[in-house]
Amino acid sequence: MHVFIAGANGQIGQLLLRAMADSDHEARALIRHPEQGPDLQQLGATETVLGDLEHDCSEAMKGCDAVIFAAGSGPHTGPDKTIDVDHNGAVQLIDTARAMGIKHFIMVSSMGAGAPESGPEKLRSYLRAKHGADEHLKRSGLTYTIVRPGRLTNDEGTGKVAVSEKLEGVGKIPRADVASVLLAVLDSATTANRVFEVVSGPTPVGESLAQL
Ligand SMILES: NC(=O)c1ccc[n+]([C@@H]2O[C@H](COP(=O)([O-])OP(=O)(O)OC[C@H]3O[C@@H](n4cnc5c(N)ncnc54)[C@H](OP(=O)(O)O)[C@@H]3O)[C@@H](O)[C@H]2O)c1
C-alpha cells in the first residue's frame, strides 16, 4: 500500500518510517521543510512531499491508499495551534482523503480523547481537539482506525501492548510500540472502523489487535 504519513518527521513518525522500511508498504512522508527530506529517506521513506496541514494537502496525497495522521502541534504551543493542527489540520486531511477515495485513515489520537471533560483540566483543550477530529473521522464515511495511546515515552519498544476500547486508569507506552501498532493496523483485519486505547502490556501487538 502507498501510505501518506502526516507528522513523518515527528518522533512516532520517524520510528514508523524505520519500521515501514522492512514492510511491503511504501511510505510517503509529509514534511514542512525540504531539508528534512534526506534524513527521512535514509530512515525508510520511499518519498517525501512538502506540505503543511494548515493548507490544502491534496496534491501531496495523490495516489495514496491510506493515511496515517501522526502529527500534532506539540506540548509547547498554545491552545490555538492545537486547534489549528490537531483538530483543523486533521479535519482537512480527512475531508481530502474522502474526496480522493482513499481507503483507510489511521489516526493517532490520545487516551482520554473519548471523554475530554473527564480528563485533567490542563489537558482538556488538547483532548477536545483530538475528540473533535476523531468524531469527524468516524462520521466521514472513510474506513477508519483511531489509536489512542497512553502517555508516550522514549523507552525502547517491547512489541507488547494492552489494547481495549476503554482501558482502566492511566498508562504509558514507548513511541516505538505505537509505531508497531500503526504498522500492524495497515495489515489488520480486525481494526477497521474501530477505536481503541493502547498502553504497554503483556501481549504481542499482532495478537492484541487480533483479539480486539
Ligand atoms: N505526548 C504524549 O504523551 C501523547 C500521548 C498520546 C498521544 N499523543 C499524540 O501523538 C502524536 C505524535 O506524537 P509525537 O511525540 O511523535 O509528536 P512530535 O514528535 O511532536 O511530532 C509531531 C509532528 O507533527 C508535525 N506537524 C506539526 N504541525 C504541522 C503542520 N502544520 N503541518 C504538518 N506537520 C506538522 C511536526 O512537524 P515538524 O517536524 O516539521 O515540526 C512533527 O513532525 C501527536 O498527535 C500527539 O498529540 C501524544
The ligand as a MOL file (V3000), in Angstrom:
LIG
                    3D

  0  0  0     0  0            999 V3000
M  V30 BEGIN CTAB
M  V30 COUNTS 48 52 0 0 0
M  V30 BEGIN ATOM
M  V30 1 N 2.8670 13.1540 24.3930 0
M  V30 2 C 2.0190 12.2140 24.7600 0
M  V30 3 O 2.1140 11.6490 25.8690 0
M  V30 4 C 0.9210 11.7790 23.8140 0
M  V30 5 C 0.0020 10.8260 24.2330 0
M  V30 6 C -0.9470 10.3610 23.3260 0
M  V30 7 C -0.9600 10.8550 22.0240 0
M  V30 8 N -0.0730 11.8180 21.6330 0 CHG=1
M  V30 9 C -0.1070 12.2670 20.2260 0
M  V30 10 O 0.8280 11.5290 19.4600 0
M  V30 11 C 1.1200 12.2360 18.2590 0
M  V30 12 C 2.5770 12.1350 17.8620 0
M  V30 13 O 3.4200 12.3330 18.9690 0
M  V30 14 P 4.9940 12.6200 18.7520 0
M  V30 15 O 5.6020 12.6080 20.0880 0
M  V30 16 O 5.5260 11.7740 17.6440 0 CHG=-1
M  V30 17 O 4.8870 14.1350 18.2250 0
M  V30 18 P 6.0370 15.1030 17.7030 0
M  V30 19 O 7.3800 14.4960 17.8240 0
M  V30 20 O 5.7900 16.4440 18.3320 0
M  V30 21 O 5.7260 15.2150 16.1220 0
M  V30 22 C 4.6860 15.9790 15.6280 0
M  V30 23 C 4.8780 16.1460 14.1370 0
M  V30 24 O 3.7860 16.9190 13.6270 0
M  V30 25 C 4.3260 17.7970 12.6400 0
M  V30 26 N 3.4940 18.9780 12.4620 0
M  V30 27 C 3.1470 19.9140 13.3820 0
M  V30 28 N 2.4220 20.8860 12.7870 0
M  V30 29 C 2.3170 20.5500 11.4670 0
M  V30 30 C 1.7040 21.1600 10.3370 0
M  V30 31 N 1.0470 22.3330 10.4380 0
M  V30 32 N 1.8000 20.5470 9.1330 0
M  V30 33 C 2.4870 19.3700 9.0060 0
M  V30 34 N 3.0850 18.7440 10.0440 0
M  V30 35 C 3.0020 19.3290 11.2590 0
M  V30 36 C 5.6970 18.1870 13.1540 0
M  V30 37 O 6.4530 18.6610 12.0570 0
M  V30 38 P 7.9640 19.2570 12.2030 0
M  V30 39 O 8.8300 18.0550 12.4180 0
M  V30 40 O 8.1900 19.9400 10.9190 0
M  V30 41 O 7.9340 20.1750 13.4020 0
M  V30 42 C 6.1750 16.8640 13.7290 0
M  V30 43 O 6.8230 16.1270 12.7220 0
M  V30 44 C 0.6130 13.6480 18.4790 0
M  V30 45 O -0.5950 13.8100 17.7650 0
M  V30 46 C 0.3200 13.6880 19.9710 0
M  V30 47 O -0.7240 14.5820 20.2500 0
M  V30 48 C 0.8670 12.2720 22.4990 0
M  V30 END ATOM
M  V30 BEGIN BOND
M  V30 1 1 1 2
M  V30 2 2 2 3
M  V30 3 1 2 4
M  V30 4 1 4 5
M  V30 5 2 4 48
M  V30 6 2 5 6
M  V30 7 1 6 7
M  V30 8 2 7 8
M  V30 9 1 8 9
M  V30 10 1 8 48
M  V30 11 1 9 10
M  V30 12 1 9 46
M  V30 13 1 10 11
M  V30 14 1 11 12
M  V30 15 1 11 44
M  V30 16 1 12 13
M  V30 17 1 13 14
M  V30 18 2 14 15
M  V30 19 1 14 16
M  V30 20 1 14 17
M  V30 21 1 17 18
M  V30 22 2 18 19
M  V30 23 1 18 20
M  V30 24 1 18 21
M  V30 25 1 21 22
M  V30 26 1 22 23
M  V30 27 1 23 24
M  V30 28 1 23 42
M  V30 29 1 24 25
M  V30 30 1 25 26
M  V30 31 1 25 36
M  V30 32 1 26 27
M  V30 33 1 26 35
M  V30 34 2 27 28
M  V30 35 1 28 29
M  V30 36 1 29 30
M  V30 37 2 29 35
M  V30 38 1 30 31
M  V30 39 2 30 32
M  V30 40 1 32 33
M  V30 41 2 33 34
M  V30 42 1 34 35
M  V30 43 1 36 37
M  V30 44 1 36 42
M  V30 45 1 37 38
M  V30 46 2 38 39
M  V30 47 1 38 40
M  V30 48 1 38 41
M  V30 49 1 42 43
M  V30 50 1 44 45
M  V30 51 1 44 46
M  V30 52 1 46 47
M  V30 END BOND
M  V30 END CTAB
M  END
